[in-house]
């Protein structure tokens, strides 16, 4: 079958990574791009053979030469551009977070359902085979009852009030950029928490520079940390009463290790695919080809649940 032709809205760093993943995909390819400035789109298109630069976002959205769209702009424009794509009847993959406002998210989901068009958040972690294997181990009872989970995504970025990370008007802050990973990871493995306790350390620009959230479950706790001003161990650990699991670099994991309660290594899973975005691309492309309107791996319900929870976390001091 012919590959699904993607158009990318936005031509920054994450768009380039997606373009590279599309070049590796068996089911999809890059056909076009658009940016706020035409020159940026032209420069981007020259980097990737077969990619056409469009004069603006709307021209790409309406182009008959693309089958699906990927929104890769700053957070605060995701909802607007995804809405325009849905209005045009185009399947749309929206870089995480899909939105930073619960009401905007609910309106976007309603629009997708009314139009009968595929909408999916680009939470690529949920499509990784290594993460799916961990889900299998937990479901099969290989570690007994889960009791503790620890996951952190932290890095240091110089303070720049104009950058998307530090500018509150651009949806900056640790939680929206990387905090989505540990929180969504925990929710994917353990479900919706009964309660969340959080602490937020704000930077000089007012955004959340570091966040720690503890998700409470019946008999279990999940500790989730995110920061844009420091570093932490990138591996996640899930501990049960009969064993434990280590997920290497959990948000983009290629390796998972299963241990018994005595620390003996029982099983290892390794994914040979070096670029994890390929799994997300292939998953979305298959949904497009099958005429699906929602992903079974990255549900719209889970997307909205995180947006709501994030708002509550950021209210903490």
C-alpha positions as CSV (number, residue, x, y, z in Angstrom):
1,X,0.0,0.0,0.0
2,X,1.1,3.6,-0.6
3,X,2.6,5.4,2.3
4,X,0.6,8.0,4.3
5,X,1.9,11.4,3.3
6,X,2.6,13.8,6.2
7,X,2.6,17.5,6.3
8,X,4.4,19.1,9.2
9,X,3.2,22.4,10.8
10,X,6.2,24.1,12.4
11,X,9.8,23.6,11.4
12,X,11.8,23.6,14.6
13,X,13.8,21.0,16.5
14,X,11.0,18.5,17.2
15,X,9.8,18.8,13.5
16,X,13.3,17.8,12.3
17,X,13.2,14.8,14.6
18,X,9.8,13.8,13.2
19,X,11.1,14.2,9.6
20,X,13.9,11.9,10.4
21,X,11.5,9.3,11.8
22,X,9.3,9.6,8.7
23,X,12.3,8.8,6.6
24,X,12.7,5.5,8.5
25,X,9.0,4.6,8.5
26,X,7.6,1.7,6.4
27,X,4.1,3.2,6.4
28,X,4.6,7.0,6.2
29,X,6.6,9.7,4.4
30,X,7.2,13.4,4.6
31,X,5.4,15.4,1.8
32,X,5.3,19.0,3.0
33,X,6.0,21.6,5.7
34,X,5.0,25.1,6.7
35,X,6.2,27.6,9.2
36,X,5.4,31.2,10.4
37,X,8.1,32.4,8.0
38,X,8.2,30.9,4.4
39,X,12.0,31.0,4.4
40,X,12.1,28.7,7.5
41,X,9.9,26.2,5.6
42,X,12.1,26.5,2.5
43,X,15.2,25.8,4.6
44,X,13.5,22.9,6.2
45,X,12.4,21.4,2.9
46,X,15.9,21.5,1.5
47,X,17.1,19.2,4.3
48,X,14.6,16.5,3.5
49,X,14.2,15.1,0.0
50,X,10.6,15.0,-1.3
51,X,9.4,17.7,1.1
52,X,7.6,20.7,-0.4
53,X,7.6,24.0,1.4
54,X,4.2,25.7,1.6
55,X,3.5,29.4,1.9
56,X,1.6,29.1,5.1
57,X,-0.1,26.8,7.6
58,X,-3.5,26.9,5.9
59,X,-2.2,26.2,2.5
60,X,-0.6,23.0,3.8
61,X,-3.7,22.0,5.8
62,X,-5.8,22.2,2.6
63,X,-3.2,20.6,0.3
64,X,-4.5,17.6,-1.7
65,X,-0.9,16.3,-1.7
66,X,-0.9,15.3,2.0
67,X,-3.0,12.7,3.9
68,X,-2.3,13.7,7.5
69,X,-0.8,16.5,9.5
70,X,1.6,16.8,12.4
71,X,1.5,19.9,14.6
72,X,5.0,20.8,15.9
73,X,4.7,24.4,16.9
74,X,5.0,25.9,20.4
75,X,2.5,24.5,22.9
76,X,0.1,27.4,22.9
77,X,-0.6,27.1,19.2
78,X,-1.3,23.3,19.2
79,X,-5.0,23.6,19.8
80,X,-5.6,26.3,17.2
81,X,-3.8,24.5,14.4
82,X,-5.2,21.1,15.3
83,X,-8.7,22.6,15.2
84,X,-8.0,24.0,11.7
85,X,-6.8,20.6,10.5
86,X,-9.9,18.9,11.9
87,X,-12.2,21.5,10.3
88,X,-10.6,20.6,7.0
89,X,-11.2,16.9,7.7
90,X,-7.5,16.1,8.1
91,X,-6.2,13.4,10.5
92,X,-3.9,15.2,12.9
93,X,-1.1,14.1,15.2
94,X,-0.4,16.9,17.8
95,X,2.9,17.1,19.6
96,X,2.5,16.7,23.3
97,X,1.0,18.4,25.2
98,X,-1.9,18.5,22.8
99,X,-3.2,21.6,24.7
100,X,-2.4,23.4,28.0
101,X,-6.0,24.3,28.8
102,X,-8.7,21.8,29.7
103,X,-11.6,23.7,28.0
104,X,-9.6,23.9,24.8
105,X,-8.8,20.2,25.0
106,X,-12.5,19.3,25.5
107,X,-13.6,21.5,22.6
108,X,-10.9,19.9,20.3
109,X,-12.0,16.4,21.2
110,X,-15.7,17.3,20.6
111,X,-14.7,18.7,17.2
112,X,-12.9,15.6,16.2
113,X,-15.8,13.4,17.2
114,X,-18.3,15.6,15.4
115,X,-16.2,15.5,12.2
116,X,-15.3,11.9,12.6
117,X,-11.6,12.7,12.1
118,X,-8.6,11.0,13.7
119,X,-7.0,13.1,16.5
120,X,-4.1,11.9,18.5
121,X,-1.6,13.4,20.9
122,X,2.0,12.7,20.1
123,X,2.8,10.9,23.4
124,X,5.2,8.6,21.8
125,X,6.2,6.8,25.0
126,X,2.9,4.9,25.0
127,X,3.7,3.4,21.6
128,X,7.1,2.0,22.5
129,X,7.5,-1.8,22.5
130,X,9.6,-1.7,25.6
131,X,6.9,0.1,27.5
132,X,4.3,-2.3,26.2
133,X,6.4,-5.2,27.5
134,X,6.5,-3.6,31.0
135,X,2.7,-3.3,30.8
136,X,2.5,-7.0,30.0
137,X,4.8,-8.0,32.9
138,X,2.7,-6.0,35.4
139,X,-0.6,-7.4,34.0
140,X,0.8,-11.0,34.1
141,X,1.7,-10.5,37.8
142,X,5.4,-11.0,37.2
143,X,6.2,-8.5,40.1
144,X,3.1,-9.2,42.2
145,X,1.1,-6.2,43.2
146,X,2.8,-2.9,42.2
147,X,3.6,-0.8,45.3
148,X,6.1,1.9,44.2
149,X,7.0,3.7,41.0
150,X,9.7,6.2,40.5
151,X,10.3,8.2,37.3
152,X,12.0,11.5,36.6
153,X,12.7,13.6,33.4
154,X,15.1,16.4,34.3
155,X,17.6,18.5,32.5
156,X,19.2,21.9,32.8
157,X,18.4,24.7,30.4
158,X,19.8,28.3,30.8
159,X,17.2,30.8,31.8
160,X,16.0,32.7,28.8
161,X,12.7,34.7,29.2
162,X,12.1,34.5,25.4
163,X,12.5,30.8,25.0
164,X,9.6,28.4,24.9
165,X,10.8,26.7,28.1
166,X,11.0,29.8,30.2
167,X,8.3,32.0,28.7
168,X,4.9,31.5,30.5
169,X,3.1,33.0,27.4
170,X,4.4,30.1,25.3
171,X,3.3,27.4,27.7
172,X,6.7,27.1,29.3
173,X,7.8,25.2,32.4
174,X,8.9,21.7,33.4
175,X,5.5,20.1,33.7
176,X,4.2,20.8,30.2
177,X,7.5,20.1,28.5
178,X,8.8,17.0,30.3
179,X,6.7,16.4,33.3
180,X,4.0,14.9,31.1
181,X,6.3,11.9,30.6
182,X,6.7,10.6,34.2
183,X,3.0,11.4,35.1
184,X,1.5,9.9,32.0
185,X,3.9,6.9,32.3
186,X,2.7,6.3,35.8
187,X,-0.9,6.7,34.8
188,X,-0.4,4.3,31.9
189,X,0.9,1.6,34.2
190,X,-1.2,2.2,37.3
191,X,-4.3,4.0,36.1
192,X,-5.9,7.2,37.4
193,X,-4.7,8.2,40.8
194,X,-7.0,8.6,43.8
195,X,-5.1,11.7,44.9
196,X,-2.1,13.8,43.9
197,X,0.2,15.8,46.1
198,X,2.6,18.1,44.4
199,X,5.4,20.7,45.1
200,X,6.3,23.3,42.6
201,X,9.5,25.4,42.5
202,X,9.1,28.4,40.2
203,X,11.9,30.1,38.3
204,X,12.6,33.8,37.9
205,X,10.2,34.0,34.9
206,X,7.4,32.5,36.9
207,X,7.2,29.1,35.2
208,X,7.6,25.9,37.1
209,X,11.3,25.2,37.0
210,X,11.0,21.9,39.0
211,X,8.0,19.8,39.9
212,X,7.5,16.8,42.1
213,X,4.1,15.0,42.1
214,X,3.2,12.0,44.2
215,X,0.3,10.0,42.7
216,X,-1.6,7.9,45.3
217,X,-3.2,4.6,44.5
218,X,-4.8,1.9,46.7
219,X,-1.6,0.4,48.3
220,X,0.8,2.1,45.9
221,X,2.6,5.4,45.4
222,X,4.2,6.9,42.2
223,X,6.8,9.6,42.6
224,X,7.1,11.7,39.5
225,X,9.7,14.5,39.0
226,X,10.4,17.0,36.3
227,X,12.8,19.9,36.0
228,X,14.4,22.3,33.4
229,X,17.2,23.3,35.8
230,X,18.8,20.1,37.0
231,X,19.4,16.4,36.3
232,X,18.1,13.1,37.7
233,X,18.5,9.4,36.9
234,X,16.5,8.8,33.7
235,X,15.6,5.2,34.4
236,X,12.2,4.4,35.9
237,X,11.7,1.7,38.5
238,X,8.4,-0.1,39.3
239,X,8.5,-2.3,42.4
240,X,6.0,-4.9,43.5
241,X,5.8,-7.3,46.4
242,X,7.3,-10.1,44.3
243,X,9.9,-8.3,42.2
244,X,10.7,-5.2,40.3
245,X,11.3,-3.7,36.8
246,X,13.9,-1.2,35.5
247,X,12.8,0.8,32.4
248,X,15.9,2.3,30.9
249,X,15.5,6.0,29.9
250,X,11.8,5.4,30.4
251,X,10.3,8.1,28.1
252,X,12.1,6.8,25.0
253,X,12.9,3.4,26.3
254,X,14.5,0.6,24.3
255,X,15.3,-1.7,27.2
256,X,13.3,-3.2,30.1
257,X,14.7,-5.5,32.8
258,X,12.6,-7.8,35.0
259,X,14.0,-8.9,38.5
260,X,12.7,-11.1,41.2
261,X,12.5,-9.9,44.8
262,X,16.0,-11.1,45.5
263,X,17.5,-8.9,42.7
264,X,18.0,-11.8,40.2
265,X,17.6,-10.7,36.6
266,X,14.9,-12.9,35.1
267,X,14.2,-11.4,31.7
268,X,15.4,-8.6,29.4
269,X,13.5,-6.9,26.5
270,X,15.4,-4.8,23.9
271,X,14.0,-2.9,21.0
272,X,16.3,-2.7,18.0
273,X,14.7,0.5,16.6
274,X,17.0,3.4,17.5
275,X,14.5,6.1,16.7
276,X,11.5,5.7,19.0
277,X,9.4,8.3,17.0
278,X,9.1,5.6,14.3
279,X,6.8,3.6,16.5
280,X,4.5,6.6,16.9
281,X,4.6,7.4,13.2
282,X,3.8,3.8,12.2
283,X,1.0,3.5,14.8
284,X,-0.6,6.7,13.6
285,X,-0.2,5.8,9.9
286,X,-1.9,2.5,10.5
287,X,-4.8,4.3,12.2
288,X,-5.1,6.6,9.1
289,X,-5.1,3.7,6.7
290,X,-7.7,1.8,8.7
291,X,-10.0,4.8,9.0
292,X,-9.8,5.0,12.8
293,X,-10.9,8.1,14.6
294,X,-9.0,7.4,17.9
295,X,-5.9,5.6,19.0
296,X,-6.1,2.6,21.3
297,X,-2.7,3.4,22.7
298,X,-2.9,7.2,23.2
299,X,-6.6,7.8,24.0
300,X,-8.2,11.2,24.0
301,X,-9.5,10.4,27.5
302,X,-6.0,10.0,28.8
303,X,-4.9,13.2,27.0
304,X,-7.7,15.2,28.7
305,X,-7.0,13.5,32.1
306,X,-3.4,14.7,32.1
307,X,-4.4,18.3,31.1
308,X,-6.8,18.4,34.0
309,X,-4.3,16.9,36.4
310,X,-1.5,19.2,35.3
311,X,-3.7,22.2,36.1
312,X,-4.2,21.0,39.7
313,X,-0.4,20.3,40.1
314,X,0.5,23.8,38.9
315,X,-1.8,25.3,41.5
316,X,0.5,23.9,44.2
317,X,3.2,25.9,45.9
